[in-house]
C-alpha cells in the first residue's frame, strides 16, 4: 500500500516551441529523452517524461495497450501538442488516455477519467479534463468534460498508431481553461481499458485505472502499488511550457515530503544526505541507513547494497568488493575472499574459476596466472600447472594442453618447443629423440623417415644425409643399394647415377664391360641392339655407317659384292624389278629405259618402235605409217586413210577428201563439182541440178530460180522470161502466154496485170492494151475491143461510157461521139457493163462474151447451167474471171481450175485430171487440151458473137 499522500514535480520547457504533424509518426519529435525511471527533461522545444515499461497493473484484463512508457508535450502558441508512447498497441481501439490540466485556479474536478472510479488529490485537481480514445463509431476522438457532460473539441486532432505504438494529439490552448503558451499548469495522466464510450473495465476494484505517472523517488514500483491502489491520483507534474526551469522544492502542501526534513517538519525542507533517509511526510530529521543498505540524497527509504558491494556500518553506504573478494547477495555487510583456483575483479558478485591454462595458487587472488611455456593445465579452477611430457611442447604461456612434436622433431620434458632432427636421422611424431638412418638409406634434416637410396645411387654406411650416385660406366637397379656394378659388353652408362646400363642401339657396339659410350659400325657392316661387334653386309645389300641392318638394294639398283656401302643404279637401257639384286637386265625389242635406276623397261608408246635390245629410247614412225604399243617396226596406211609422223593409227580421209594409194601422209581435196564420203579413195561428180565447192562432202541442190548441168561447181540463174519453181532444177521453163518474169533468177512467172497482155511464151514484161481495148483480168493473152457505146484509153482494164450525147462504135476511143443517153438493151435489160470479156479459163478458154442475167453484177458467178440470151454459149458454171468452179481452188498464184474438166458440151474437152503447174501459168502437160499461144477458133467465134451482139444493142 503506498505511503505517499501527494507528490508534485515542477518542470519548465525553456526552448522555443513549434508545432507537430499529428499522424501517429514520432519522427518529428526530436528531443532527447532522459534516462532513469519517472524522470523528466527539457530537450529542444519538448517536455519529456520517461516512464517505466512493464509497470502497469498485471491482474487479468490489463494489457500493454495502456502501459505508458513516455510522455511528450510542446506548444506553438496556438495548440498544445502531445505524444503518449505505450509499450504495445495491439488494437487502435484498446487504449484510453485520461489527462488532467490544473491551471492553478480554485476548485477543479475531483476525478480523472469517465466513470473510472479514480479520484484526484486536492492541489492538482484538473480545471480541464481530456479523454483520448476510440468512440462507438470506430473513430479516434478527443473529448473534454464540463458540467457533467463530455464535449468534442473543435480543431483538435488525434492519431493512434499500432505500428509506432504512439497516441499523438493536438488541442487548442483556448479550450484548456484559459491556458496560454507561457502558463504554468499541473499535469496528471492515467490510462484505462477503452469500452467505446466508457472507460470502466468492470473489474470490481476500487479504481479502474491501468497505469499512472510517477516521480523519480518511486523507482520502478508497480503502478498499482505506487499510485492507484488507493483510488486516488497523488502525483502531478508542474510544467511551464516556456520560461525558466524550477527544481523540486521537496515540499508538498507546505510539509516536507519523504526524503526531506526540517526541525519543524515544514518548509523550508532539506534533502536527506546520501545514506540517510526520511520515510514520512513532515519528517523532523533523517535517519542513518542500516548496515548493508544505502540511499541517494533526498531518499525516503534505503535500498539494500547491490551484489558485489557491502555496507559494514550504519550510514556508511555501500562499498564495492575489492579484487579477489565478492558478495553474492544484496545487503551484504562484508565481502568474501575467492578460493584457491579462482579470482575476481573489484565489485564482483561471484568469483570466477581459473580457465584452462591459468591457475591461482592462493585464496583471495585478483586474477589467475598464465601457465608458463612448457607447462599446462587442462581443467578449470587449477591451483598449479603440470610440465609437458617428453615428445610434447607448449609454446605459449597459458596453454591448456601440450602439443605433440611433429614427425622429424623431438623434445624433452617441459619443453616450450621441439628440436629438428639432424640430417641422417629421423623421428616419428611425439618422439623424445632421433634415430640414425640405416646403410642404403638417407634423410634430410627434420625427416620423419629415412628414404632408401634410389636406383642409380647408394649409401655404404649408416647415418648418411644423402645417397651417392653410381659413377659413369656403372649402375644399380635396386633401391637401398650399398654399391654399384660395371656395365656388361654391349651396354654402357654415359652419366653418373644410372639405374640401368643403356643397350647399345642397332648400328653401334661396346666390346668390353664398364664402358661409357658405344662405338659406331663402319659402312658395309651392321649390328643389332646390344651388340659387342659388327657384321659384314651380303652381296645385293648395302649399309651406311651406324646401320642396324643391311638394306636390300631397291628395284633399279644392285650390289655385286659383299660389304658394299651403297647400291649401284642400273644403267640406261637396262632395268631391275627385284630387290637385293646383284645385276641388271637389258631392255628387249619394243621397250627402252632412258635413265639409270629403272625398275622396269618402258614399252614403246603407239606411234614409236625399237628394233634391238638395250634401247635407251624409241623411234617415231614416219608419216604415212603407224604402230601399236611395244612395236619393233611400223605399218603403212591403207588407201583412203593417212597418218602424220609418230601416229598410233591411220585416220580415214575426211569427207570431201581422198587418198588413192597406201602410205599416204595426207588426203587430197575433191575439186569443185565433185564430192567424197569419209575414207574415200576417189571423188564422185555431182548430178544435173546440183553443185559443189572444192572439198565438198555432198552436192547441194540448186535453189529455186537457178539450174545446173552434171559436174557443176555452181548454179546459173534462170534468164528473164523463164523460171524454176523447185530446188535441184536442171533447166528453166519459159513463161506461158499471159505471164512474165521480169528478172533473172525468178522462181515463178507472174500473170500480166489487168490492162496488159502477152500472147506468146517467154515474156520478160507484158504489153499495155492500146486505146479502145481493155483487159479486165490478170494473165490476159490479148485485149478486147470496147463494146459499142464504150471507150477506153491505153492500159485500160474496163471500158467506160462516152460523154453524154455521143456514140461509140465497138473498139472506139472516147472521141466525143454521142449516143442516145440511156439506151435500153434487149428484153428491157441493161448491158452488164462489166462482162468478163476475154478472161482466160482453163487451158485458154474464155467466157464467150456472154452477158449475165439481167442485173447481175460483173464478176459474180453465174448459176450453174443458166443460159443467157438466146444463141449465146453457156458459161462454165462458176467460171467468172479468176473464180474457181464450185468446190475447187485455183492453182497457187492464181492459176486456172487445176484438174477440172470443162462442162459437158464445151469444146474442146480438157484432158480429164490434168492440171497446170501450180502458180506457173505454163502449158498443160502433153495430152491436155493442146492449147498454144494462138487464140483458138472457139475463142474467136465467141469474140465475134459478142461484138455482133453489142453492135446490135447499140443500134437505135
PEBEL-V365901 format. One record per backbone hydrogen bond with DSSP energy under -1.0 kcal/mol. CO is the residue of the C=O (numbers start at 1). NH is the residue of the N-H. If there is no record, write none. Layout:
co->CO nh->NH
co->CO nh->NH
This chain:
co->7 nh->236
co->9 nh->238
co->11 nh->240
co->21 nh->23
co->26 nh->29
co->39 nh->50
co->41 nh->48
co->43 nh->46
co->46 nh->43
co->47 nh->73
co->48 nh->41
co->49 nh->71
co->50 nh->39
co->52 nh->55
co->55 nh->223
co->59 nh->62
co->63 nh->66
co->64 nh->67
co->64 nh->88
co->67 nh->87
co->69 nh->51
co->70 nh->85
co->71 nh->49
co->72 nh->83
co->73 nh->47
co->74 nh->81
co->78 nh->173
co->79 nh->76
co->80 nh->171
co->81 nh->74
co->82 nh->169
co->83 nh->72
co->84 nh->167
co->85 nh->69
co->85 nh->70
co->91 nh->94
co->94 nh->194
co->96 nh->192
co->97 nh->132
co->98 nh->190
co->99 nh->130
co->100 nh->188
co->101 nh->127
co->101 nh->128
co->102 nh->186
co->110 nh->120
co->114 nh->199
co->116 nh->208
co->118 nh->112
co->119 nh->233
co->121 nh->124
co->126 nh->109
co->128 nh->101
co->129 nh->145
co->130 nh->99
co->131 nh->143
co->132 nh->97
co->133 nh->141
co->135 nh->138
co->139 nh->135
co->141 nh->133
co->142 nh->153
co->143 nh->131
co->144 nh->151
co->146 nh->149
co->149 nh->146
co->151 nh->144
co->153 nh->156
co->157 nh->170
co->159 nh->168
co->165 nh->86
co->166 nh->161
co->167 nh->84
co->168 nh->159
co->169 nh->82
co->170 nh->157
co->171 nh->80
co->172 nh->175
co->173 nh->176
co->180 nh->183
co->183 nh->241
co->185 nh->239
co->186 nh->102
co->187 nh->237
co->188 nh->100
co->189 nh->213
co->190 nh->98
co->191 nh->210
co->195 nh->197
co->195 nh->198
co->198 nh->195
co->210 nh->57
co->211 nh->191
co->215 nh->218
co->216 nh->219
co->218 nh->221
co->222 nh->226
co->223 nh->227
co->223 nh->228
co->224 nh->229
co->228 nh->231
co->231 nh->119
co->233 nh->121
co->234 nh->7
co->236 nh->9
co->237 nh->187
co->238 nh->11
co->239 nh->185
co->240 nh->13
co->250 nh->257
co->252 nh->255
co->254 nh->267
co->255 nh->252
co->256 nh->282
co->257 nh->260
co->259 nh->272
co->261 nh->270
co->265 nh->256
co->270 nh->261
co->272 nh->298
co->273 nh->276
co->275 nh->289
co->277 nh->287
co->278 nh->259
co->283 nh->262
co->287 nh->277
co->289 nh->315
co->290 nh->293
co->292 nh->305
co->294 nh->303
co->295 nh->275
co->296 nh->299
co->299 nh->278
co->303 nh->294
co->305 nh->331
co->306 nh->309
co->308 nh->321
co->310 nh->319
co->313 nh->316
co->319 nh->310
co->321 nh->347
co->322 nh->325
co->324 nh->338
co->326 nh->336
co->327 nh->308
co->332 nh->311
co->336 nh->326
co->338 nh->364
co->339 nh->342
co->341 nh->354
co->343 nh->352
co->345 nh->348
co->348 nh->327
co->352 nh->343
co->354 nh->381
co->355 nh->358
co->357 nh->371
co->359 nh->369
co->360 nh->341
co->365 nh->344
co->369 nh->359
co->371 nh->398
co->372 nh->375
co->374 nh->388
co->376 nh->386
co->377 nh->357
co->382 nh->360
co->386 nh->376
co->388 nh->414
co->389 nh->392
co->391 nh->405
co->393 nh->403
co->394 nh->374
co->399 nh->377
co->403 nh->393
co->405 nh->430
co->406 nh->409
co->408 nh->421
co->410 nh->419
co->415 nh->394
co->419 nh->410
co->421 nh->446
co->422 nh->425
co->424 nh->437
co->426 nh->435
co->427 nh->408
co->428 nh->431
co->435 nh->426
co->437 nh->463
co->438 nh->441
co->440 nh->453
co->442 nh->451
co->443 nh->424
co->447 nh->427
co->451 nh->442
co->453 nh->480
co->454 nh->457
co->456 nh->470
co->458 nh->468
co->464 nh->443
co->468 nh->458
co->470 nh->497
co->471 nh->474
co->473 nh->487
co->475 nh->485
co->476 nh->456
co->481 nh->459
co->485 nh->475
co->487 nh->514
co->488 nh->491
co->490 nh->504
co->492 nh->502
co->493 nh->473
co->498 nh->476
co->502 nh->492
co->504 nh->530
co->505 nh->508
co->507 nh->521
co->509 nh->519
co->510 nh->490
co->515 nh->493
co->519 nh->509
co->521 nh->546
co->522 nh->525
co->524 nh->537
co->526 nh->535
co->528 nh->531
co->531 nh->510
co->535 nh->526
co->537 nh->563
co->538 nh->541
co->540 nh->553
co->542 nh->551
co->543 nh->524
co->544 nh->547
co->547 nh->527
co->551 nh->542
co->553 nh->580
co->554 nh->557
co->556 nh->570
co->558 nh->568
co->564 nh->543
co->568 nh->558
co->570 nh->597
co->571 nh->574
co->573 nh->587
co->575 nh->585
co->581 nh->559
co->585 nh->575
co->587 nh->614
co->588 nh->591
co->590 nh->604
co->592 nh->602
co->593 nh->573
co->598 nh->576
co->602 nh->592
co->604 nh->630
co->605 nh->608
co->607 nh->621
co->609 nh->619
co->610 nh->590
co->615 nh->593
co->619 nh->609
co->621 nh->646
co->622 nh->625
co->624 nh->637
co->626 nh->635
co->628 nh->631
co->631 nh->610
co->635 nh->626
co->637 nh->663
co->638 nh->641
co->640 nh->653
co->642 nh->651
co->643 nh->624
co->647 nh->627
co->651 nh->642
co->653 nh->679
co->654 nh->657
co->656 nh->670
co->658 nh->668
co->659 nh->640
co->664 nh->643
co->668 nh->658
co->670 nh->695
co->671 nh->674
co->673 nh->686
co->675 nh->684
co->676 nh->656
co->677 nh->680
co->680 nh->659
co->684 nh->675
co->686 nh->711
co->687 nh->690
co->689 nh->702
co->691 nh->700
co->692 nh->673
co->696 nh->676
co->700 nh->691
co->702 nh->728
co->703 nh->706
co->705 nh->718
co->707 nh->716
co->708 nh->689
co->712 nh->692
co->716 nh->707
co->718 nh->745
co->719 nh->722
co->721 nh->735
co->723 nh->733
co->724 nh->705
co->729 nh->708
co->733 nh->723
co->735 nh->762
co->736 nh->739
co->738 nh->752
co->740 nh->750
co->741 nh->721
co->746 nh->724
co->750 nh->740
co->752 nh->779
co->753 nh->756
co->755 nh->769
co->757 nh->767
co->758 nh->738
co->763 nh->741
co->767 nh->757
co->769 nh->795
co->770 nh->773
co->772 nh->786
co->774 nh->784
co->775 nh->755
co->780 nh->758
co->784 nh->774
co->786 nh->811
co->787 nh->790
co->791 nh->800
co->793 nh->796
co->796 nh->775
co->800 nh->791
co->803 nh->806
co->806 nh->818
co->806 nh->819
co->808 nh->789
co->809 nh->812
co->813 nh->815
co->818 nh->807
co->825 nh->828
co->826 nh->829
co->832 nh->835
co->835 nh->837
co->841 nh->844
co->842 nh->845
co->845 nh->841
co->847 nh->849
co->853 nh->856
co->857 nh->860
co->863 nh->866
co->869 nh->872
co->876 nh->879
co->880 nh->883
co->885 nh->888
co->891 nh->894
co->891 nh->895
co->896 nh->891
co->896 nh->898
co->897 nh->900
co->903 nh->906
co->911 nh->914
co->917 nh->920
co->925 nh->928
co->936 nh->940
co->937 nh->941
co->938 nh->942
co->939 nh->943
co->940 nh->944
co->941 nh->945
co->942 nh->946
co->943 nh->947
co->944 nh->948
co->945 nh->949
co->946 nh->950
co->947 nh->951
co->948 nh->952
co->949 nh->953
co->950 nh->954
co->952 nh->955
